Amino acid sequence: GDEIGAHTNLKCKNEHGLVRFVTPRHRFSCSVCHGSVPEGAVMFGCDTCDYDICSTCEGGEQNDQ
């Protein structure tokens, strides 16, 4: 699915739900694998805790049709 703002089942370290977003610039990095994420990539994040994970760490088994 392509629902920006959709919650995933994952939560940040403080148990907030993560929200899907597209990176507005390239300075994002994943809080899990610490890889850098390019501009325009899908991530899942918690604004409150500044916790963001890349789509690979979010699940990998999601098939985007």
CHARMM-style PDB file with segment names, atoms N, HN, CA, C and O in Angstrom:
ATOM      1  N   GLY     1       0.812  -1.199   0.000  1.00  0.00      PROA
ATOM      2  CA  GLY     1       0.000   0.000   0.000  1.00  0.00      PROA
ATOM      3  C   GLY     1       0.847   1.251   0.000  1.00  0.00      PROA
ATOM      4  O   GLY     1       2.032   1.207   0.329  1.00  0.00      PROA
ATOM      5  N   ASP     2       0.249   2.355  -0.365  1.00  0.00      PROA
ATOM      6  HN  ASP     2      -0.714   2.391  -0.632  1.00  0.00      PROA
ATOM      7  CA  ASP     2       0.998   3.597  -0.461  1.00  0.00      PROA
ATOM      8  C   ASP     2       0.427   4.674   0.444  1.00  0.00      PROA
ATOM      9  O   ASP     2       0.477   5.858   0.112  1.00  0.00      PROA
ATOM     10  N   GLU     3      -0.106   4.279   1.564  1.00  0.00      PROA
ATOM     11  HN  GLU     3      -0.147   3.317   1.834  1.00  0.00      PROA
ATOM     12  CA  GLU     3      -0.760   5.245   2.434  1.00  0.00      PROA
ATOM     13  C   GLU     3       0.272   5.965   3.279  1.00  0.00      PROA
ATOM     14  O   GLU     3       0.784   5.418   4.256  1.00  0.00      PROA
ATOM     15  N   ILE     4       0.573   7.195   2.896  1.00  0.00      PROA
ATOM     16  HN  ILE     4       0.157   7.639   2.102  1.00  0.00      PROA
ATOM     17  CA  ILE     4       1.455   8.002   3.731  1.00  0.00      PROA
ATOM     18  C   ILE     4       0.738   8.233   5.055  1.00  0.00      PROA
ATOM     19  O   ILE     4      -0.454   8.540   5.081  1.00  0.00      PROA
ATOM     20  N   GLY     5       1.464   8.083   6.137  1.00  0.00      PROA
ATOM     21  HN  GLY     5       2.432   7.833   6.116  1.00  0.00      PROA
ATOM     22  CA  GLY     5       0.850   8.288   7.440  1.00  0.00      PROA
ATOM     23  C   GLY     5       0.230   7.038   8.012  1.00  0.00      PROA
ATOM     24  O   GLY     5      -0.322   7.075   9.111  1.00  0.00      PROA
ATOM     25  N   ALA     6       0.305   5.924   7.293  1.00  0.00      PROA
ATOM     26  HN  ALA     6       0.754   5.893   6.400  1.00  0.00      PROA
ATOM     27  CA  ALA     6      -0.243   4.679   7.829  1.00  0.00      PROA
ATOM     28  C   ALA     6       0.661   4.173   8.945  1.00  0.00      PROA
ATOM     29  O   ALA     6       1.886   4.222   8.838  1.00  0.00      PROA
ATOM     30  N   HSD     7       0.050   3.694  10.000  1.00  0.00      PROA
ATOM     31  HN  HSD     7      -0.946   3.654  10.086  1.00  0.00      PROA
ATOM     32  CA  HSD     7       0.842   3.139  11.093  1.00  0.00      PROA
ATOM     33  C   HSD     7       1.242   1.713  10.763  1.00  0.00      PROA
ATOM     34  O   HSD     7       0.497   0.979  10.115  1.00  0.00      PROA
ATOM     35  N   THR     8       2.409   1.338  11.210  1.00  0.00      PROA
ATOM     36  HN  THR     8       3.015   1.935  11.736  1.00  0.00      PROA
ATOM     37  CA  THR     8       2.844  -0.038  11.075  1.00  0.00      PROA
ATOM     38  C   THR     8       2.652  -0.718  12.426  1.00  0.00      PROA
ATOM     39  O   THR     8       2.197  -0.091  13.383  1.00  0.00      PROA
ATOM     40  N   ASN     9       2.994  -1.975  12.499  1.00  0.00      PROA
ATOM     41  HN  ASN     9       3.363  -2.483  11.721  1.00  0.00      PROA
ATOM     42  CA  ASN     9       2.914  -2.686  13.774  1.00  0.00      PROA
ATOM     43  C   ASN     9       4.110  -2.383  14.666  1.00  0.00      PROA
ATOM     44  O   ASN     9       4.119  -2.715  15.851  1.00  0.00      PROA
ATOM     45  N   LEU    10       5.121  -1.744  14.076  1.00  0.00      PROA
ATOM     46  HN  LEU    10       5.114  -1.474  13.113  1.00  0.00      PROA
ATOM     47  CA  LEU    10       6.331  -1.473  14.847  1.00  0.00      PROA
ATOM     48  C   LEU    10       6.173  -0.238  15.708  1.00  0.00      PROA
ATOM     49  O   LEU    10       5.386   0.659  15.406  1.00  0.00      PROA
ATOM     50  N   LYS    11       6.939  -0.211  16.784  1.00  0.00      PROA
ATOM     51  HN  LYS    11       7.579  -0.940  17.028  1.00  0.00      PROA
ATOM     52  CA  LYS    11       6.920   0.928  17.681  1.00  0.00      PROA
ATOM     53  C   LYS    11       8.360   1.346  17.973  1.00  0.00      PROA
ATOM     54  O   LYS    11       9.292   0.553  17.843  1.00  0.00      PROA
ATOM     55  N   CYS    12       8.518   2.602  18.369  1.00  0.00      PROA
ATOM     56  HN  CYS    12       7.761   3.246  18.475  1.00  0.00      PROA
ATOM     57  CA  CYS    12       9.839   3.071  18.768  1.00  0.00      PROA
ATOM     58  C   CYS    12      10.121   2.576  20.183  1.00  0.00      PROA
ATOM     59  O   CYS    12       9.313   1.866  20.782  1.00  0.00      PROA
ATOM     60  N   LYS    13      11.263   2.958  20.694  1.00  0.00      PROA
ATOM     61  HN  LYS    13      11.919   3.535  20.207  1.00  0.00      PROA
ATOM     62  CA  LYS    13      11.662   2.447  22.008  1.00  0.00      PROA
ATOM     63  C   LYS    13      10.731   2.899  23.131  1.00  0.00      PROA
ATOM     64  O   LYS    13      10.719   2.298  24.205  1.00  0.00      PROA
ATOM     65  N   ASN    14       9.954   3.948  22.890  1.00  0.00      PROA
ATOM     66  HN  ASN    14       9.964   4.436  22.018  1.00  0.00      PROA
ATOM     67  CA  ASN    14       9.007   4.416  23.893  1.00  0.00      PROA
ATOM     68  C   ASN    14       7.575   3.997  23.593  1.00  0.00      PROA
ATOM     69  O   ASN    14       6.625   4.561  24.134  1.00  0.00      PROA
ATOM     70  N   GLU    15       7.432   2.997  22.720  1.00  0.00      PROA
ATOM     71  HN  GLU    15       8.204   2.539  22.280  1.00  0.00      PROA
ATOM     72  CA  GLU    15       6.133   2.381  22.425  1.00  0.00      PROA
ATOM     73  C   GLU    15       5.169   3.273  21.661  1.00  0.00      PROA
ATOM     74  O   GLU    15       3.958   3.062  21.714  1.00  0.00      PROA
ATOM     75  N   HSD    16       5.693   4.272  20.948  1.00  0.00      PROA
ATOM     76  HN  HSD    16       6.677   4.444  20.905  1.00  0.00      PROA
ATOM     77  CA  HSD    16       4.831   5.026  20.042  1.00  0.00      PROA
ATOM     78  C   HSD    16       4.756   4.285  18.718  1.00  0.00      PROA
ATOM     79  O   HSD    16       5.733   3.660  18.305  1.00  0.00      PROA
ATOM     80  N   GLY    17       3.614   4.343  18.046  1.00  0.00      PROA
ATOM     81  HN  GLY    17       2.820   4.850  18.382  1.00  0.00      PROA
ATOM     82  CA  GLY    17       3.504   3.747  16.727  1.00  0.00      PROA
ATOM     83  C   GLY    17       4.329   4.529  15.713  1.00  0.00      PROA
ATOM     84  O   GLY    17       4.432   5.753  15.798  1.00  0.00      PROA
ATOM     85  N   LEU    18       4.913   3.822  14.759  1.00  0.00      PROA
ATOM     86  HN  LEU    18       4.829   2.828  14.689  1.00  0.00      PROA
ATOM     87  CA  LEU    18       5.690   4.495  13.727  1.00  0.00      PROA
ATOM     88  C   LEU    18       4.807   4.845  12.542  1.00  0.00      PROA
ATOM     89  O   LEU    18       3.941   4.061  12.155  1.00  0.00      PROA
ATOM     90  N   VAL    19       5.025   6.019  11.966  1.00  0.00      PROA
ATOM     91  HN  VAL    19       5.730   6.655  12.280  1.00  0.00      PROA
ATOM     92  CA  VAL    19       4.211   6.513  10.867  1.00  0.00      PROA
ATOM     93  C   VAL    19       5.033   6.515   9.583  1.00  0.00      PROA
ATOM     94  O   VAL    19       6.194   6.923   9.576  1.00  0.00      PROA
ATOM     95  N   ARG    20       4.415   6.055   8.500  1.00  0.00      PROA
ATOM     96  HN  ARG    20       3.472   5.723   8.506  1.00  0.00      PROA
ATOM     97  CA  ARG    20       5.096   6.000   7.205  1.00  0.00      PROA
ATOM     98  C   ARG    20       5.244   7.403   6.638  1.00  0.00      PROA
ATOM     99  O   ARG    20       4.305   8.198   6.664  1.00  0.00      PROA
ATOM    100  N   PHE    21       6.437   7.699   6.124  1.00  0.00      PROA
ATOM    101  HN  PHE    21       7.200   7.053   6.103  1.00  0.00      PROA
ATOM    102  CA  PHE    21       6.647   8.994   5.474  1.00  0.00      PROA
ATOM    103  C   PHE    21       7.706   8.845   4.393  1.00  0.00      PROA
ATOM    104  O   PHE    21       8.407   7.835   4.330  1.00  0.00      PROA
ATOM    105  N   VAL    22       7.818   9.860   3.542  1.00  0.00      PROA
ATOM    106  HN  VAL    22       7.249  10.681   3.592  1.00  0.00      PROA
ATOM    107  CA  VAL    22       8.838   9.880   2.503  1.00  0.00      PROA
ATOM    108  C   VAL    22       9.857  10.949   2.874  1.00  0.00      PROA
ATOM    109  O   VAL    22       9.489  12.074   3.212  1.00  0.00      PROA
ATOM    110  N   THR    23      11.126  10.600   2.811  1.00  0.00      PROA
ATOM    111  HN  THR    23      11.424   9.686   2.536  1.00  0.00      PROA
ATOM    112  CA  THR    23      12.167  11.520   3.268  1.00  0.00      PROA
ATOM    113  C   THR    23      12.242  12.758   2.381  1.00  0.00      PROA
ATOM    114  O   THR    23      12.361  12.636   1.162  1.00  0.00      PROA
ATOM    115  N   PRO    24      12.173  13.946   2.974  1.00  0.00      PROA
ATOM    116  CA  PRO    24      12.203  15.192   2.201  1.00  0.00      PROA
ATOM    117  C   PRO    24      13.627  15.601   1.798  1.00  0.00      PROA
ATOM    118  O   PRO    24      13.804  16.492   0.967  1.00  0.00      PROA
ATOM    119  N   ARG    25      14.619  14.964   2.375  1.00  0.00      PROA
ATOM    120  HN  ARG    25      14.476  14.241   3.050  1.00  0.00      PROA
ATOM    121  CA  ARG    25      16.016  15.257   2.042  1.00  0.00      PROA
ATOM    122  C   ARG    25      16.827  14.003   2.340  1.00  0.00      PROA
ATOM    123  O   ARG    25      16.309  13.024   2.878  1.00  0.00      PROA
ATOM    124  N   HSD    26      18.110  14.050   1.981  1.00  0.00      PROA
ATOM    125  HN  HSD    26      18.531  14.845   1.544  1.00  0.00      PROA
ATOM    126  CA  HSD    26      18.892  12.822   2.042  1.00  0.00      PROA
ATOM    127  C   HSD    26      19.647  12.612   3.346  1.00  0.00      PROA
ATOM    128  O   HSD    26      20.429  11.667   3.448  1.00  0.00      PROA
ATOM    129  N   ARG    27      19.440  13.460   4.344  1.00  0.00      PROA
ATOM    130  HN  ARG    27      18.804  14.228   4.262  1.00  0.00      PROA
ATOM    131  CA  ARG    27      20.234  13.316   5.561  1.00  0.00      PROA
ATOM    132  C   ARG    27      19.611  12.396   6.604  1.00  0.00      PROA
ATOM    133  O   ARG    27      19.985  12.445   7.776  1.00  0.00      PROA
ATOM    134  N   PHE    28      18.676  11.566   6.193  1.00  0.00      PROA
ATOM    135  HN  PHE    28      18.373  11.526   5.241  1.00  0.00      PROA
ATOM    136  CA  PHE    28      18.072  10.640   7.139  1.00  0.00      PROA
ATOM    137  C   PHE    28      18.907   9.381   7.263  1.00  0.00      PROA
ATOM    138  O   PHE    28      19.516   8.937   6.289  1.00  0.00      PROA
ATOM    139  N   SER    29      18.940   8.807   8.451  1.00  0.00      PROA
ATOM    140  HN  SER    29      18.446   9.168   9.242  1.00  0.00      PROA
ATOM    141  CA  SER    29      19.558   7.499   8.600  1.00  0.00      PROA
ATOM    142  C   SER    29      18.656   6.623   9.463  1.00  0.00      PROA
ATOM    143  O   SER    29      17.849   7.114  10.253  1.00  0.00      PROA
ATOM    144  N   CYS    30      18.815   5.330   9.292  1.00  0.00      PROA
ATOM    145  HN  CYS    30      19.471   4.931   8.651  1.00  0.00      PROA
ATOM    146  CA  CYS    30      17.958   4.373   9.979  1.00  0.00      PROA
ATOM    147  C   CYS    30      18.431   4.182  11.411  1.00  0.00      PROA
ATOM    148  O   CYS    30      19.622   3.991  11.657  1.00  0.00      PROA
ATOM    149  N   SER    31      17.492   4.235  12.362  1.00  0.00      PROA
ATOM    150  HN  SER    31      16.525   4.390  12.162  1.00  0.00      PROA
ATOM    151  CA  SER    31      17.830   4.067  13.772  1.00  0.00      PROA
ATOM    152  C   SER    31      18.169   2.618  14.104  1.00  0.00      PROA
ATOM    153  O   SER    31      18.707   2.334  15.175  1.00  0.00      PROA
ATOM    154  N   VAL    32      17.855   1.699  13.189  1.00  0.00      PROA
ATOM    155  HN  VAL    32      17.417   1.930  12.320  1.00  0.00      PROA
ATOM    156  CA  VAL    32      18.120   0.287  13.440  1.00  0.00      PROA
ATOM    157  C   VAL    32      19.433  -0.157  12.791  1.00  0.00      PROA
ATOM    158  O   VAL    32      20.343  -0.617  13.480  1.00  0.00      PROA
ATOM    159  N   CYS    33      19.530  -0.018  11.462  1.00  0.00      PROA
ATOM    160  HN  CYS    33      18.790   0.356  10.902  1.00  0.00      PROA
ATOM    161  CA  CYS    33      20.734  -0.489  10.762  1.00  0.00      PROA
ATOM    162  C   CYS    33      21.759   0.619  10.564  1.00  0.00      PROA
ATOM    163  O   CYS    33      22.883   0.351  10.141  1.00  0.00      PROA
ATOM    164  N   HSD    34      21.383   1.866  10.866  1.00  0.00      PROA
ATOM    165  HN  HSD    34      20.469   2.084  11.209  1.00  0.00      PROA
ATOM    166  CA  HSD    34      22.254   3.035  10.760  1.00  0.00      PROA
ATOM    167  C   HSD    34      22.717   3.327   9.333  1.00  0.00      PROA
ATOM    168  O   HSD    34      23.671   4.076   9.121  1.00  0.00      PROA
ATOM    169  N   GLY    35      22.035   2.732   8.365  1.00  0.00      PROA
ATOM    170  HN  GLY    35      21.260   2.124   8.537  1.00  0.00      PROA
ATOM    171  CA  GLY    35      22.333   3.054   6.975  1.00  0.00      PROA
ATOM    172  C   GLY    35      21.757   4.412   6.616  1.00  0.00      PROA
ATOM    173  O   GLY    35      20.750   4.832   7.186  1.00  0.00      PROA
ATOM    174  N   SER    36      22.384   5.095   5.681  1.00  0.00      PROA
ATOM    175  HN  SER    36      23.202   4.754   5.218  1.00  0.00      PROA
ATOM    176  CA  SER    36      21.828   6.366   5.243  1.00  0.00      PROA
ATOM    177  C   SER    36      20.751   6.115   4.190  1.00  0.00      PROA
ATOM    178  O   SER    36      20.831   5.173   3.402  1.00  0.00      PROA
ATOM    179  N   VAL    37      19.759   6.969   4.201  1.00  0.00      PROA
ATOM    180  HN  VAL    37      19.694   7.734   4.841  1.00  0.00      PROA
ATOM    181  CA  VAL    37      18.588   6.792   3.355  1.00  0.00      PROA
ATOM    182  C   VAL    37      18.516   7.956   2.377  1.00  0.00      PROA
ATOM    183  O   VAL    37      18.627   9.108   2.797  1.00  0.00      PROA
ATOM    184  N   PRO    38      18.331   7.691   1.077  1.00  0.00      PROA
ATOM    185  CA  PRO    38      18.305   8.780   0.096  1.00  0.00      PROA
ATOM    186  C   PRO    38      17.020   9.600   0.182  1.00  0.00      PROA
ATOM    187  O   PRO    38      16.037   9.167   0.783  1.00  0.00      PROA
ATOM    188  N   GLU    39      17.038  10.773  -0.417  1.00  0.00      PROA
ATOM    189  HN  GLU    39      17.836  11.125  -0.906  1.00  0.00      PROA
ATOM    190  CA  GLU    39      15.835  11.603  -0.512  1.00  0.00      PROA
ATOM    191  C   GLU    39      14.767  10.852  -1.290  1.00  0.00      PROA
ATOM    192  O   GLU    39      15.073  10.173  -2.271  1.00  0.00      PROA
ATOM    193  N   GLY    40      13.521  10.970  -0.860  1.00  0.00      PROA
ATOM    194  HN  GLY    40      13.273  11.521  -0.064  1.00  0.00      PROA
ATOM    195  CA  GLY    40      12.416  10.352  -1.568  1.00  0.00      PROA
ATOM    196  C   GLY    40      12.191   8.896  -1.212  1.00  0.00      PROA
ATOM    197  O   GLY    40      11.399   8.216  -1.864  1.00  0.00      PROA
ATOM    198  N   ALA    41      12.876   8.406  -0.186  1.00  0.00      PROA
ATOM    199  HN  ALA    41      13.519   8.959   0.344  1.00  0.00      PROA
ATOM    200  CA  ALA    41      12.709   7.008   0.232  1.00  0.00      PROA
ATOM    201  C   ALA    41      11.629   6.909   1.296  1.00  0.00      PROA
ATOM    202  O   ALA    41      11.380   7.856   2.042  1.00  0.00      PROA
ATOM    203  N   VAL    42      10.999   5.757   1.351  1.00  0.00      PROA
ATOM    204  HN  VAL    42      11.201   4.988   0.744  1.00  0.00      PROA
ATOM    205  CA  VAL    42       9.983   5.517   2.378  1.00  0.00      PROA
ATOM    206  C   VAL    42      10.670   5.144   3.682  1.00  0.00      PROA
ATOM    207  O   VAL    42      11.560   4.295   3.710  1.00  0.00      PROA
ATOM    208  N   MET    43      10.247   5.786   4.752  1.00  0.00      PROA
ATOM    209  HN  MET    43       9.524   6.477   4.728  1.00  0.00      PROA
ATOM    210  CA  MET    43      10.716   5.426   6.090  1.00  0.00      PROA
ATOM    211  C   MET    43       9.519   5.367   7.012  1.00  0.00      PROA
ATOM    212  O   MET    43       8.416   5.775   6.647  1.00  0.00      PROA
ATOM    213  N   PHE    44       9.743   4.858   8.204  1.00  0.00      PROA
ATOM    214  HN  PHE    44      10.639   4.527   8.500  1.00  0.00      PROA
ATOM    215  CA  PHE    44       8.703   4.773   9.222  1.00  0.00      PROA
ATOM    216  C   PHE    44       9.288   5.397  10.466  1.00  0.00      PROA
ATOM    217  O   PHE    44      10.351   4.982  10.928  1.00  0.00      PROA
ATOM    218  N   GLY    45       8.607   6.395  11.020  1.00  0.00      PROA
ATOM    219  HN  GLY    45       7.744   6.732  10.645  1.00  0.00      PROA
ATOM    220  CA  GLY    45       9.250   7.139  12.088  1.00  0.00      PROA
ATOM    221  C   GLY    45       8.338   7.604  13.199  1.00  0.00      PROA
ATOM    222  O   GLY    45       7.113   7.607  13.084  1.00  0.00      PROA
ATOM    223  N   CYS    46       8.997   8.000  14.292  1.00  0.00      PROA
ATOM    224  HN  CYS    46       9.993   7.997  14.384  1.00  0.00      PROA
ATOM    225  CA  CYS    46       8.338   8.627  15.427  1.00  0.00      PROA
ATOM    226  C   CYS    46       8.955  10.006  15.595  1.00  0.00      PROA
ATOM    227  O   CYS    46      10.114  10.123  15.994  1.00  0.00      PROA
ATOM    228  N   ASP    47       8.191  11.053  15.294  1.00  0.00      PROA
ATOM    229  HN  ASP    47       7.249  10.958  14.970  1.00  0.00      PROA
ATOM    230  CA  ASP    47       8.699  12.422  15.420  1.00  0.00      PROA
ATOM    231  C   ASP    47       9.059  12.759  16.860  1.00  0.00      PROA
ATOM    232  O   ASP    47      10.049  13.443  17.122  1.00  0.00      PROA
ATOM    233  N   THR    48       8.243  12.272  17.788  1.00  0.00      PROA
ATOM    234  HN  THR    48       7.439  11.717  17.575  1.00  0.00      PROA
ATOM    235  CA  THR    48       8.436  12.597  19.195  1.00  0.00      PROA
ATOM    236  C   THR    48       9.805  12.162  19.684  1.00  0.00      PROA
ATOM    237  O   THR    48      10.461  12.877  20.441  1.00  0.00      PROA
ATOM    238  N   CYS    49      10.231  10.990  19.247  1.00  0.00      PROA
ATOM    239  HN  CYS    49       9.699  10.409  18.632  1.00  0.00      PROA
ATOM    240  CA  CYS    49      11.483  10.405  19.746  1.00  0.00      PROA
ATOM    241  C   CYS    49      12.617  10.467  18.750  1.00  0.00      PROA
ATOM    242  O   CYS    49      13.706   9.957  19.014  1.00  0.00      PROA
ATOM    243  N   ASP    50      12.374  11.095  17.590  1.00  0.00      PROA
ATOM    244  HN  ASP    50      11.489  11.510  17.375  1.00  0.00      PROA
ATOM    245  CA  ASP    50      13.382  11.167  16.536  1.00  0.00      PROA
ATOM    246  C   ASP    50      13.916   9.768  16.220  1.00  0.00      PROA
ATOM    247  O   ASP    50      15.124   9.540  16.166  1.00  0.00      PROA
ATOM    248  N   TYR    51      12.988   8.849  16.016  1.00  0.00      PROA
ATOM    249  HN  TYR    51      12.006   9.033  16.060  1.00  0.00      PROA
ATOM    250  CA  TYR    51      13.326   7.454  15.745  1.00  0.00      PROA
ATOM    251  C   TYR    51      12.770   7.109  14.382  1.00  0.00      PROA
ATOM    252  O   TYR    51      11.557   7.156  14.176  1.00  0.00      PROA
ATOM    253  N   ASP    52      13.646   6.759  13.438  1.00  0.00      PROA
ATOM    254  HN  ASP    52      14.631   6.721  13.605  1.00  0.00      PROA
ATOM    255  CA  ASP    52      13.210   6.464  12.076  1.00  0.00      PROA
ATOM    256  C   ASP    52      13.833   5.164  11.621  1.00  0.00      PROA
ATOM    257  O   ASP    52      15.017   4.924  11.854  1.00  0.00      PROA
ATOM    258  N   ILE    53      13.047   4.324  10.974  1.00  0.00      PROA
ATOM    259  HN  ILE    53      12.085   4.519  10.785  1.00  0.00      PROA
ATOM    260  CA  ILE    53      13.618   3.103  10.418  1.00  0.00      PROA
ATOM    261  C   ILE    53      13.333   3.015   8.928  1.00  0.00      PROA
ATOM    262  O   ILE    53      12.297   3.480   8.453  1.00  0.00      PROA
ATOM    263  N   CYS    54      14.268   2.411   8.193  1.00  0.00      PROA
ATOM    264  HN  CYS    54      15.109   2.033   8.579  1.00  0.00      PROA
ATOM    265  CA  CYS    54      14.115   2.278   6.752  1.00  0.00      PROA
ATOM    266  C   CYS    54      13.117   1.172   6.429  1.00  0.00      PROA
ATOM    267  O   CYS    54      12.781   0.355   7.286  1.00  0.00      PROA
ATOM    268  N   SER    55      12.654   1.155   5.196  1.00  0.00      PROA
ATOM    269  HN  SER    55      12.927   1.818   4.500  1.00  0.00      PROA
ATOM    270  CA  SER    55      11.632   0.176   4.820  1.00  0.00      PROA
ATOM    271  C   SER    55      12.171  -1.250   4.876  1.00  0.00      PROA
ATOM    272  O   SER    55      11.404  -2.190   5.088  1.00  0.00      PROA
ATOM    273  N   THR    56      13.481  -1.423   4.688  1.00  0.00      PROA
ATOM    274  HN  THR    56      14.103  -0.660   4.516  1.00  0.00      PROA
ATOM    275  CA  THR    56      14.069  -2.764   4.791  1.00  0.00      PROA
ATOM    276  C   THR    56      13.942  -3.284   6.219  1.00  0.00      PROA
ATOM    277  O   THR    56      13.522  -4.420   6.438  1.00  0.00      PROA
ATOM    278  N   CYS    57      14.307  -2.448   7.188  1.00  0.00      PROA
ATOM    279  HN  CYS    57      14.649  -1.525   7.011  1.00  0.00      PROA
ATOM    280  CA  CYS    57      14.213  -2.869   8.586  1.00  0.00      PROA
ATOM    281  C   CYS    57      12.760  -2.972   9.033  1.00  0.00      PROA
ATOM    282  O   CYS    57      12.450  -3.720   9.961  1.00  0.00      PROA
ATOM    283  N   GLU    58      11.880  -2.240   8.393  1.00  0.00      PROA
ATOM    284  HN  GLU    58      12.132  -1.633   7.640  1.00  0.00      PROA
ATOM    285  CA  GLU    58      10.473  -2.249   8.806  1.00  0.00      PROA
ATOM    286  C   GLU    58       9.842  -3.604   8.562  1.00  0.00      PROA
ATOM    287  O   GLU    58       8.913  -3.990   9.272  1.00  0.00      PROA
ATOM    288  N   GLY    59      10.330  -4.335   7.569  1.00  0.00      PROA
ATOM    289  HN  GLY    59      11.085  -4.022   6.992  1.00  0.00      PROA
ATOM    290  CA  GLY    59       9.678  -5.618   7.365  1.00  0.00      PROA
ATOM    291  C   GLY    59      10.252  -6.470   6.248  1.00  0.00      PROA
ATOM    292  O   GLY    59      10.373  -7.687   6.383  1.00  0.00      PROA
ATOM    293  N   GLY    60      10.600  -5.833   5.158  1.00  0.00      PROA
ATOM    294  HN  GLY    60      10.501  -4.844   5.048  1.00  0.00      PROA
ATOM    295  CA  GLY    60      11.172  -6.587   4.062  1.00  0.00      PROA
ATOM    296  C   GLY    60      10.188  -7.514   3.371  1.00  0.00      PROA
ATOM    297  O   GLY    60      10.239  -7.669   2.151  1.00  0.00      PROA
ATOM    298  N   GLU    61       9.285  -8.138   4.137  1.00  0.00      PROA
ATOM    299  HN  GLU    61       9.244  -8.012   5.129  1.00  0.00      PROA
ATOM    300  CA  GLU    61       8.360  -9.072   3.493  1.00  0.00      PROA
ATOM    301  C   GLU    61       7.131  -8.385   2.923  1.00  0.00      PROA
ATOM    302  O   GLU    61       6.191  -9.043   2.474  1.00  0.00      PROA
ATOM    303  N   GLN    62       7.144  -7.064   2.943  1.00  0.00      PROA
ATOM    304  HN  GLN    62       7.907  -6.530   3.307  1.00  0.00      PROA
ATOM    305  CA  GLN    62       6.054  -6.352   2.291  1.00  0.00      PROA
ATOM    306  C   GLN    62       6.307  -6.354   0.789  1.00  0.00      PROA
ATOM    307  O   GLN    62       7.369  -5.916   0.346  1.00  0.00      PROA
ATOM    308  N   ASN    63       5.370  -6.829   0.011  1.00  0.00      PROA
ATOM    309  HN  ASN    63       4.507  -7.185   0.371  1.00  0.00      PROA
ATOM    310  CA  ASN    63       5.545  -6.761  -1.437  1.00  0.00      PROA
ATOM    311  C   ASN    63       4.775  -5.573  -1.975  1.00  0.00      PROA
ATOM    312  O   ASN    63       3.546  -5.533  -1.925  1.00  0.00      PROA
ATOM    313  N   ASP    64       5.512  -4.615  -2.486  1.00  0.00      PROA
ATOM    314  HN  ASP    64       6.511  -4.648  -2.527  1.00  0.00      PROA
ATOM    315  CA  ASP    64       4.886  -3.442  -3.074  1.00  0.00      PROA
ATOM    316  C   ASP    64       4.539  -3.757  -4.515  1.00  0.00      PROA
ATOM    317  O   ASP    64       5.423  -3.984  -5.341  1.00  0.00      PROA
ATOM    318  N   GLN    65       3.268  -3.769  -4.810  1.00  0.00      PROA
ATOM    319  HN  GLN    65       2.550  -3.585  -4.139  1.00  0.00      PROA
ATOM    320  CA  GLN    65       2.817  -4.091  -6.178  1.00  0.00      PROA
ATOM    321  C   GLN    65       2.737  -2.799  -6.979  1.00  0.00      PROA
ATOM    322  OT1 GLN    65       2.380  -2.825  -8.157  1.00  0.00      PROA
TER     323      GLN     65
END
